[in-house]
Amino acid sequence: MKGRSLALSVLALMVFIASFITPQVLPARRVLGSDELWQKMQELEQLQKEIEEYKSRLSKTQETQASVLKEISRLDTELALSEKELAYIEKNIDYNNEQVRVTKEEIAVIEARLAAQKAAFEARLVSMYKAGQTSYIDILLTSKSFSDLMARLQYLKRIAASDSELIEGYTADRNALVEKKESLEARLAELETLKAAEIEKRDAVIRKTKERQEYLAQLESEKERYEKALDEMEAQSKALERIIAELQAKEGLPARQLSMIWPVTGYWITSYYGWRYHPVLGYDRFHSGIDYAADYNVPIKAAESGKVIFAGENGGYGNCVIIDHGGGISTLYGHCNKLLVKAGDIVVKGQQIALVGSTGLSTGPHLHFEVRVNGETTDPLKWLP
């Protein structure tokens, strides 16, 4: 009884003391080390965000450049077709001009013949008028017979009819040539209209091409500015990483303590850090991380900002991403269905880096999450809020 009473007394005392102890609330971000180290780490994180933003801008600029280059190529093709069409129209204009020239010459020849024929006909008419009835009396008196008389009269009629036919023929030929000339001139007018329209179209393409080329030059200048800024920021990032490493070494810190975020939210942990029975291998094995049960293609977020040092297939981890956060700290995200980043990328905390899957040694869709310090695994829950 005395032993039991003593135990109850000790228990009551412990409860009494505990009631006066206020649990320490850790800040959202906790850093081991000096304020200077904390400041440099904040600067590095902000710089990494800016680097990511400038990479996004650079990517968009390069996409726009590709689009503008494609448009310029299309305009070049359009200009070549317009020049070809213009050359065809000008060739037709030259041909029709030549036809008009030849037709005018033919009209001139016909008109000369017509004038000569009319002159001869008029001269004959005048001569016959002057001769009057005498000519007919002479024909009558000199005719050897009635049939000879009729033959001579018929001859005179044929001459007059022949003159008339020649004049009518020349007139018809002239009218046909005039009509041809007018048709050619009308066609020429149409061709000149087409030429003017094609020239306007070609000039519009030339102007548009010039505008696109000027815009492309602006984009190239913009791209160069972004690349220069990125080079400078990445140099600053490396310098900050060196400073942080020096401060950590100076203060005797093996690594910086970060307040990471959960890589997936809304899902529960199905396997914790430590020894467990492996569901695939069928024997006890140390579990180097924690597993989150999640559906296929649930977004996986970077638990902390850093640089992707691996993104690909890695044995039992399947498709995985490893991020270096500096100071010897790295995180691993395993069994992914799809990777959204590549080695060398700078990522910021909360950025989507992959989608949940079941690749590698896995019995179903989930995320395997590890936190390592200087290559050694640690309990991820110690790093999470």
C-alpha positions in Angstrom: 0.0 0.0 0.0 2.8 2.3 0.9 4.4 1.7 -2.5 1.2 2.4 -4.3 0.7 5.6 -2.3 4.2 6.8 -3.1 3.6 6.1 -6.8 0.4 8.1 -6.8 2.1 11.0 -5.0 4.9 11.1 -7.6 2.4 11.0 -10.4 0.4 13.9 -8.9 3.6 15.9 -8.5 4.6 15.4 -12.1 1.1 16.5 -13.3 1.3 19.5 -11.1 4.7 20.5 -12.4 3.7 19.9 -16.0 0.7 22.3 -15.6 3.2 25.2 -15.3 5.3 24.2 -18.2 4.4 26.1 -21.4 5.3 24.2 -24.6 7.8 26.1 -26.8 6.2 27.1 -30.1 8.8 26.9 -32.9 8.8 29.7 -35.5 7.7 28.9 -39.1 11.4 29.0 -40.1 14.1 28.2 -37.6 17.8 28.6 -38.3 20.7 27.2 -36.4 23.5 29.8 -36.1 23.9 33.6 -36.2 21.7 36.3 -37.5 24.2 36.9 -40.3 23.8 33.3 -41.4 20.0 33.6 -41.3 20.1 36.7 -43.4 22.4 35.2 -46.0 20.1 32.2 -46.3 17.1 34.4 -46.8 19.0 36.3 -49.5 19.8 33.1 -51.2 16.2 31.9 -51.2 15.0 35.3 -52.6 17.7 35.2 -55.2 16.7 31.7 -56.2 13.1 32.9 -56.7 14.3 35.7 -58.9 16.4 33.3 -60.9 13.4 31.1 -61.4 11.3 34.2 -62.5 14.0 35.3 -65.0 14.3 31.8 -66.4 10.5 31.8 -66.9 10.8 35.2 -68.7 13.7 33.9 -70.8 11.8 30.8 -71.8 8.7 32.9 -72.8 11.0 35.3 -74.8 12.6 32.3 -76.6 9.1 30.9 -77.4 8.1 34.3 -78.8 11.3 34.4 -80.9 10.5 31.0 -82.3 7.0 32.1 -83.2 8.2 35.4 -84.8 10.8 33.5 -86.8 8.1 31.1 -88.0 6.0 34.1 -89.0 9.0 35.7 -90.9 9.5 32.5 -92.7 5.9 32.5 -93.8 6.1 36.1 -94.9 9.3 35.3 -96.9 7.3 32.5 -98.7 4.4 34.9 -99.3 6.8 37.6 -100.6 8.4 35.1 -103.0 5.0 34.1 -104.3 4.0 37.7 -104.7 7.2 38.5 -106.7 6.6 35.5 -108.9 3.0 36.6 -109.5 4.2 40.1 -110.3 6.8 38.8 -112.7 4.1 36.8 -114.5 1.8 39.9 -114.7 4.6 42.0 -116.1 5.4 39.3 -118.7 1.8 39.4 -119.8 1.8 43.2 -120.0 5.0 43.0 -122.2 3.4 40.4 -124.4 0.1 42.4 -124.8 2.0 45.6 -125.4 3.9 43.8 -128.2 0.6 42.5 -129.6 -0.9 46.0 -129.5 2.2 47.4 -131.4 2.0 44.6 -134.1 -1.8 45.2 -134.4 -1.3 48.9 -134.9 1.3 48.2 -137.6 -1.2 45.9 -139.3 -3.9 48.5 -139.0 -1.6 51.1 -140.6 -0.9 48.7 -143.5 -4.6 48.0 -144.1 -5.5 51.6 -143.9 -2.8 52.4 -146.5 -4.1 49.8 -148.8 -7.7 51.0 -148.2 -6.7 54.5 -148.9 -5.0 53.5 -152.1 -7.9 51.4 -153.3 -10.3 54.2 -152.5 -8.2 56.7 -154.4 -8.1 54.4 -157.5 -11.8 53.8 -157.3 -12.6 57.5 -156.9 -10.3 58.3 -159.8 -12.0 55.8 -162.0 -15.4 57.1 -161.0 -14.3 60.7 -161.9 -12.9 59.5 -165.2 -16.2 57.7 -166.0 -18.2 60.7 -165.0 -16.2 62.9 -167.3 -16.5 60.5 -170.1 -20.3 60.4 -169.4 -22.5 58.9 -172.2 -19.7 59.2 -174.8 -18.0 56.2 -173.3 -21.1 54.1 -173.6 -21.7 55.4 -177.2 -18.1 54.5 -178.0 -18.6 51.1 -176.5 -21.8 50.7 -178.5 -20.2 51.8 -181.8 -17.0 49.9 -181.4 -18.7 46.7 -180.4 -18.5 44.1 -183.1 -21.7 42.4 -182.1 -24.5 42.6 -179.5 -22.7 39.9 -177.5 -19.5 41.8 -177.6 -21.4 44.9 -176.4 -22.9 42.9 -173.5 -19.5 41.5 -172.6 -17.9 44.9 -172.5 -20.7 46.3 -170.3 -20.4 43.2 -168.0 -16.6 43.8 -167.8 -17.2 47.4 -166.6 -19.6 46.1 -163.9 -17.1 43.5 -162.7 -14.4 46.1 -162.3 -16.8 48.3 -160.3 -17.9 45.3 -158.2 -14.3 44.2 -157.7 -13.4 47.7 -156.5 -16.3 47.7 -154.1 -15.4 44.2 -152.8 -11.8 45.2 -152.1 -12.9 48.3 -150.3 -15.4 46.3 -148.2 -12.7 43.7 -147.5 -10.1 46.2 -146.4 -12.7 47.9 -144.3 -13.7 44.6 -142.6 -10.0 43.8 -142.0 -9.4 47.2 -140.5 -12.5 47.0 -138.2 -11.4 43.5 -137.0 -7.9 44.8 -136.2 -9.3 47.9 -134.5 -11.5 45.6 -132.4 -8.5 43.4 -131.6 -6.4 46.4 -130.6 -9.2 47.7 -128.3 -9.5 44.2 -126.7 -5.7 44.1 -126.2 -5.8 47.6 -124.7 -8.7 46.5 -122.3 -6.6 43.5 -121.3 -3.6 45.7 -120.7 -5.8 48.0 -118.4 -6.8 44.9 -116.5 -3.2 43.7 -116.2 -2.1 47.2 -115.0 -4.8 47.0 -112.3 -3.7 43.6 -111.3 -0.1 44.8 -111.2 -0.9 47.7 -109.0 -2.8 45.4 -106.6 0.0 42.9 -106.5 2.6 45.7 -105.9 0.5 46.9 -103.0 0.3 43.4 -101.6 4.0 42.8 -102.0 4.8 46.1 -100.3 2.5 45.3 -97.4 4.4 42.0 -97.0 7.7 43.8 -97.1 6.5 46.2 -94.4 5.2 43.4 -92.2 8.5 41.5 -92.6 10.4 44.6 -91.6 8.2 45.1 -88.5 8.7 41.4 -87.5 12.4 41.6 -88.0 12.6 44.8 -85.9 10.5 43.0 -83.2 12.8 40.0 -83.4 15.8 42.2 -82.9 14.1 43.6 -79.8 13.4 40.1 -78.5 17.1 39.2 -79.1 18.2 42.2 -77.1 15.7 41.2 -74.4 17.0 37.7 -74.4 20.5 38.9 -74.0 19.5 41.1 -71.1 17.8 38.1 -69.3 20.8 35.9 -70.0 23.2 38.5 -68.6 21.0 39.0 -65.6 20.8 35.2 -65.0 24.6 34.9 -65.3 25.0 37.7 -62.7 22.3 36.2 -60.4 23.7 32.7 -60.6 27.2 34.1 -59.8 25.7 35.9 -56.8 23.9 32.7 -55.8 27.2 30.7 -55.8 28.9 33.5 -53.9 26.1 33.4 -51.3 26.4 29.6 -51.0 30.1 30.0 -50.4 29.5 32.6 -47.7 26.8 30.4 -46.1 29.2 27.4 -46.1 32.0 29.5 -44.6 29.6 30.9 -41.9 28.4 27.3 -41.1 32.0 26.1 -40.9 33.0 29.1 -38.7 30.1 28.5 -36.3 30.7 24.8 -36.3 27.3 23.9 -37.9 27.1 20.8 -40.0 24.1 22.0 -41.9 21.3 24.6 -41.7 18.0 23.7 -40.3 15.1 24.5 -42.6 11.4 24.6 -42.0 10.3 22.5 -44.9 6.7 22.2 -46.2 4.8 18.9 -46.8 5.6 17.7 -50.3 2.0 16.5 -50.6 -1.0 17.8 -48.7 -4.3 16.2 -47.8 -2.8 12.7 -47.6 -1.7 10.5 -44.7 1.6 8.8 -43.8 1.5 5.1 -44.4 5.1 4.2 -43.4 7.4 6.1 -41.1 11.2 6.4 -40.9 13.0 3.4 -39.3 12.9 -0.4 -39.4 9.9 -2.0 -41.0 8.8 -5.1 -42.9 9.3 -4.3 -46.6 6.1 -5.0 -48.6 7.9 -5.9 -51.8 11.1 -7.6 -50.7 9.3 -9.5 -47.9 11.8 -9.0 -45.1 12.7 -6.4 -42.4 14.6 -3.4 -43.8 15.4 0.1 -42.6 13.1 2.6 -44.2 15.1 5.7 -45.0 12.2 8.1 -45.4 8.4 8.4 -45.0 5.7 7.3 -47.4 2.6 9.3 -48.2 -0.4 7.5 -49.6 -1.7 9.5 -52.6 -3.5 9.0 -55.8 -1.8 8.9 -59.2 -0.6 12.3 -60.6 -1.2 14.2 -57.4 1.3 17.2 -57.6 4.5 16.8 -55.6 6.0 20.1 -54.3 9.6 21.0 -53.4 9.8 20.9 -49.6 12.4 23.6 -49.8 14.1 25.8 -52.3 17.3 24.5 -54.0 18.9 23.1 -57.1 17.9 19.8 -58.7 20.9 17.5 -58.8 19.1 14.4 -60.1 15.9 13.8 -62.0 15.4 10.4 -63.6 15.1 6.6 -62.9 17.1 5.4 -59.9 16.7 1.7 -59.1 14.1 0.9 -56.4 13.2 4.6 -56.1 11.9 4.5 -59.6 11.5 7.9 -61.1 12.9 10.3 -58.5 14.0 13.9 -58.0 16.9 14.9 -55.6 17.2 18.5 -54.6 20.3 20.1 -53.0 19.3 22.8 -50.5 22.9 23.8 -49.6 24.7 23.2 -46.4 24.8 19.5 -46.9 21.0 19.1 -46.9 19.1 17.3 -49.7 15.7 15.9 -50.2 14.6 12.9 -52.3 11.1 12.3 -53.9 10.6 8.7 -55.1 8.3 6.5 -57.2 7.1 9.5 -59.3 4.9 8.9 -62.3 6.1 12.0 -64.1 9.0 14.4 -63.5 8.4 18.1 -64.1 12.0 19.3 -63.6 15.5 18.3 -64.8 18.9 18.3 -63.3 20.3 21.8 -63.0 17.0 23.5 -62.5 16.6 25.9 -59.6 13.3 25.3 -57.8 11.6 27.3 -55.1 9.8 26.0 -52.1 6.2 24.9 -53.0 7.0 24.6 -56.8 5.6 21.5 -58.5 8.4 19.1 -59.3 6.7 15.8 -60.1 3.5 13.8 -60.0 2.8 10.8 -57.7 3.2 7.4 -59.2 4.2 3.8 -58.4 7.5 3.3 -60.3 10.4 1.2 -58.9 9.9 -1.0 -55.8 6.3 0.0 -55.1 3.0 -1.7 -54.4 0.8 1.3 -55.3 0.8 5.0 -55.9 2.6 6.9 -53.1 5.4 9.4 -52.5 8.6 8.2 -50.7 10.2 11.3 -49.2 13.7 11.5 -47.7 15.8 14.2 -46.0 19.6 13.7 -46.0 22.3 15.6 -44.1 25.7 15.2 -45.6 24.4 12.1 -47.4 23.0 10.4 -44.2 19.3 9.9 -43.9 17.4 11.6 -41.1 13.8 11.4 -40.0 11.9 13.8 -42.3 9.3 14.5 -39.6 12.1 16.5 -37.7 12.2 18.9 -40.7 8.5 19.3 -41.2 6.1 21.6 -39.4 
